[in-house]
Amino acid sequence: MVRIKICGITRPGDGEFAAQAGADAIGLVFYSRSSRCVTVTQAGEIARRLPPFITRVGLFVNHDPDQVTEICKEVELDLLQFHGDETAEYCEQFGRRYVKAVRMAPGQTVTAALEAFPGASGLLLDGFDASLYGGSGRIFDWQRIPKGIEKPLILAGGLHAGNVAEAIGIASPYAVDVSSGVESGPGVKSDDKIRQFIKSVRDIE
Protein backbone atom coordinates (compact mmCIF):
# COMPACT_ATOMS: atom_id res chain seq x y z
CA MET A 1 0.00 0.00 0.00
CA VAL A 2 1.36 3.41 -0.98
CA ARG A 3 1.49 5.76 1.99
CA ILE A 4 0.18 9.32 1.73
CA LYS A 5 1.59 12.44 3.36
CA ILE A 6 -0.26 15.76 3.26
CA CYS A 7 2.39 18.43 3.78
CA GLY A 8 2.15 22.08 4.73
CA ILE A 9 -0.71 21.78 7.21
CA THR A 10 -1.32 25.18 8.83
CA ARG A 11 -4.67 24.67 10.58
CA PRO A 12 -5.70 21.99 13.10
CA GLY A 13 -8.90 21.29 11.20
CA ASP A 14 -6.99 20.54 8.01
CA GLY A 15 -4.82 18.04 9.84
CA GLU A 16 -7.82 16.35 11.39
CA PHE A 17 -9.61 16.17 8.04
CA ALA A 18 -6.55 14.72 6.29
CA ALA A 19 -6.29 12.01 8.93
CA GLN A 20 -10.00 11.18 8.73
CA ALA A 21 -9.81 11.06 4.92
CA GLY A 22 -7.08 8.42 5.07
CA ALA A 23 -3.72 10.21 5.09
CA ASP A 24 -0.89 8.35 6.83
CA ALA A 25 1.20 11.41 7.70
CA ILE A 26 1.02 15.18 7.86
CA GLY A 27 3.85 17.68 7.43
CA LEU A 28 4.52 20.77 9.54
CA VAL A 29 6.75 23.34 7.85
CA PHE A 30 9.12 25.38 10.03
CA TYR A 31 10.84 27.16 7.11
CA SER A 32 10.16 30.88 7.56
CA ARG A 33 10.23 31.66 3.82
CA SER A 34 7.40 29.26 3.09
CA SER A 35 3.77 30.38 2.87
CA ARG A 36 3.01 27.20 4.82
CA CYS A 37 5.30 28.01 7.75
CA VAL A 38 3.80 27.46 11.20
CA THR A 39 4.88 28.70 14.60
CA VAL A 40 5.79 26.29 17.38
CA THR A 41 2.46 27.09 19.04
CA GLN A 42 0.48 26.40 15.87
CA ALA A 43 2.40 23.20 15.17
CA GLY A 44 1.88 21.96 18.71
CA GLU A 45 -1.88 22.44 18.46
CA ILE A 46 -2.05 20.68 15.08
CA ALA A 47 0.04 17.77 16.35
CA ARG A 48 -1.99 17.37 19.55
CA ARG A 49 -5.28 17.16 17.70
CA LEU A 50 -4.20 14.35 15.37
CA PRO A 51 -5.47 10.83 16.13
CA PRO A 52 -3.12 7.94 16.98
CA PHE A 53 -1.01 6.29 14.26
CA ILE A 54 -0.73 9.41 12.11
CA THR A 55 2.93 10.29 11.58
CA ARG A 56 3.80 13.89 12.42
CA VAL A 57 6.65 15.13 10.26
CA GLY A 58 8.61 18.33 10.92
CA LEU A 59 10.13 19.99 7.86
CA PHE A 60 13.33 22.01 8.25
CA VAL A 61 15.50 23.93 5.77
CA ASN A 62 19.08 24.74 6.77
CA HIS A 63 18.02 25.48 10.34
CA ASP A 64 20.46 26.16 13.14
CA PRO A 65 20.73 22.85 15.03
CA ASP A 66 19.66 24.52 18.27
CA GLN A 67 16.41 25.60 16.61
CA VAL A 68 15.65 22.04 15.54
CA THR A 69 16.38 20.76 19.04
CA GLU A 70 14.11 23.35 20.65
CA ILE A 71 11.24 22.70 18.24
CA CYS A 72 11.52 18.96 18.88
CA LYS A 73 11.17 19.64 22.61
CA GLU A 74 8.03 21.72 22.10
CA VAL A 75 6.24 19.81 19.32
CA GLU A 76 5.44 16.09 19.20
CA LEU A 77 7.23 15.05 16.01
CA ASP A 78 7.65 11.44 14.90
CA LEU A 79 9.98 12.10 11.98
CA LEU A 80 12.24 14.92 10.80
CA GLN A 81 12.44 15.97 7.15
CA PHE A 82 15.44 17.99 6.01
CA HIS A 83 14.77 19.91 2.82
CA GLY A 84 17.86 22.09 2.42
CA ASP A 85 21.58 21.63 1.91
CA GLU A 86 22.09 19.58 5.07
CA THR A 87 24.81 16.94 5.24
CA ALA A 88 24.33 13.44 6.62
CA GLU A 89 26.34 14.44 9.70
CA TYR A 90 23.97 17.35 10.30
CA CYS A 91 20.85 15.20 9.89
CA GLU A 92 22.08 12.48 12.24
CA GLN A 93 23.14 14.72 15.13
CA PHE A 94 19.61 14.84 16.56
CA GLY A 95 19.39 11.10 17.16
CA ARG A 96 15.99 10.90 15.47
CA ARG A 97 14.62 9.15 12.42
CA TYR A 98 14.79 11.42 9.41
CA VAL A 99 13.97 11.71 5.73
CA LYS A 100 16.24 13.66 3.40
CA ALA A 101 14.65 15.57 0.55
CA VAL A 102 16.49 15.43 -2.76
CA ARG A 103 15.70 18.04 -5.38
CA MET A 104 15.99 16.21 -8.67
CA ALA A 105 18.12 18.76 -10.51
CA PRO A 106 19.69 17.85 -13.86
CA GLY A 107 22.48 15.39 -13.12
CA GLN A 108 21.20 14.48 -9.66
CA THR A 109 20.75 10.73 -9.26
CA VAL A 110 18.92 8.68 -6.68
CA THR A 111 21.96 6.42 -6.35
CA ALA A 112 24.20 9.33 -5.36
CA ALA A 113 21.67 10.49 -2.77
CA LEU A 114 21.43 6.99 -1.29
CA GLU A 115 25.20 6.88 -0.93
CA ALA A 116 25.29 10.35 0.66
CA PHE A 117 22.58 9.61 3.26
CA PRO A 118 22.89 5.95 4.28
CA GLY A 119 21.34 6.66 7.69
CA ALA A 120 18.15 8.22 6.35
CA SER A 121 14.90 6.35 6.93
CA GLY A 122 13.94 7.33 3.39
CA LEU A 123 14.53 9.80 0.59
CA LEU A 124 11.94 12.30 -0.60
CA LEU A 125 12.38 12.98 -4.31
CA ASP A 126 11.14 16.43 -5.27
CA GLY A 127 10.95 18.63 -8.34
CA PHE A 128 13.78 21.11 -8.82
CA ASP A 129 13.52 24.88 -8.67
CA ALA A 130 16.79 26.77 -8.24
CA SER A 131 15.11 29.43 -6.11
CA LEU A 132 12.99 27.20 -3.84
CA TYR A 133 13.58 24.45 -1.30
CA GLY A 134 10.46 22.45 -2.08
CA GLY A 135 6.84 23.45 -2.45
CA SER A 136 7.44 24.57 -6.03
CA GLY A 137 4.77 22.35 -7.56
CA ARG A 138 7.28 21.29 -10.22
CA ILE A 139 7.26 17.80 -11.65
CA PHE A 140 10.40 15.89 -12.62
CA ASP A 141 10.74 12.90 -14.94
CA TRP A 142 9.56 9.94 -12.87
CA GLN A 143 11.45 7.60 -15.20
CA ARG A 144 14.64 8.81 -13.50
CA ILE A 145 13.77 6.77 -10.41
CA PRO A 146 15.49 3.37 -10.61
CA LYS A 147 13.62 0.17 -9.82
CA GLY A 148 14.48 -2.21 -7.02
CA ILE A 149 15.63 0.34 -4.44
CA GLU A 150 15.28 -1.06 -0.92
CA LYS A 151 15.31 2.32 0.83
CA PRO A 152 11.80 3.83 1.04
CA LEU A 153 11.38 6.49 -1.66
CA ILE A 154 8.78 9.21 -1.24
CA LEU A 155 7.60 10.89 -4.43
CA ALA A 156 6.83 14.62 -4.35
CA GLY A 157 6.72 17.57 -6.72
CA GLY A 158 3.65 18.72 -8.61
CA LEU A 159 1.42 15.82 -7.63
CA HIS A 160 -2.38 16.15 -7.64
CA ALA A 161 -5.43 13.93 -8.01
CA GLY A 162 -5.13 13.99 -11.80
CA ASN A 163 -1.57 12.66 -12.09
CA VAL A 164 -0.76 10.73 -8.93
CA ALA A 165 -1.97 7.38 -10.30
CA GLU A 166 0.31 7.72 -13.32
CA ALA A 167 3.20 8.75 -11.08
CA ILE A 168 2.74 5.70 -8.86
CA GLY A 169 2.50 3.44 -11.90
CA ILE A 170 5.84 4.67 -13.20
CA ALA A 171 7.83 5.18 -9.99
CA SER A 172 6.35 2.57 -7.61
CA PRO A 173 7.17 4.74 -4.56
CA TYR A 174 6.85 3.81 -0.90
CA ALA A 175 4.82 6.99 -0.39
CA VAL A 176 3.57 10.12 -2.12
CA ASP A 177 3.77 13.63 -0.68
CA VAL A 178 1.47 16.46 -1.71
CA SER A 179 1.14 20.09 -0.67
CA SER A 180 0.13 22.64 -3.32
CA GLY A 181 -1.84 19.95 -5.18
CA VAL A 182 -4.46 19.87 -2.42
CA GLU A 183 -4.71 23.60 -1.74
CA SER A 184 -7.30 26.24 -2.55
CA GLY A 185 -4.67 28.93 -1.85
CA PRO A 186 -1.16 29.18 -0.39
CA GLY A 187 -1.16 27.28 2.88
CA VAL A 188 -4.94 26.68 2.78
CA LYS A 189 -5.90 23.07 2.24
CA SER A 190 -9.05 22.07 0.37
CA ASP A 191 -11.11 19.24 1.86
CA ASP A 192 -12.36 18.26 -1.60
CA LYS A 193 -8.86 18.16 -3.10
CA ILE A 194 -7.51 16.14 -0.17
CA ARG A 195 -10.37 13.67 -0.53
CA GLN A 196 -9.89 13.39 -4.31
CA PHE A 197 -6.13 12.93 -3.99
CA ILE A 198 -6.43 10.16 -1.43
CA LYS A 199 -9.15 8.44 -3.48
CA SER A 200 -6.92 8.54 -6.58
CA VAL A 201 -4.18 6.76 -4.65
CA ARG A 202 -6.44 4.20 -2.97
CA ASP A 203 -8.29 3.37 -6.19
CA ILE A 204 -5.05 1.89 -7.53
CA GLU A 205 -4.87 -0.68 -4.75
Secondary structure, DSSP 8 states (H G I E B T S, - for coil): --EEEE----SHHHHHHHHHHT-SEEEEE--TTSTTB--HHHHHHHHHTS-TT-EEEEEESS--HHHHHHHHHHS--SEEEE-SS--HHHHHTT-S-EEEEEE--TT--HHHHHHH-TT-SEEEEE--BTTBSS-------GGGS-S---S-EEE-SS--TTTHHHHHHHH--SEEEESGGGEEETTEE-HHHHHHHHHHHHTT-
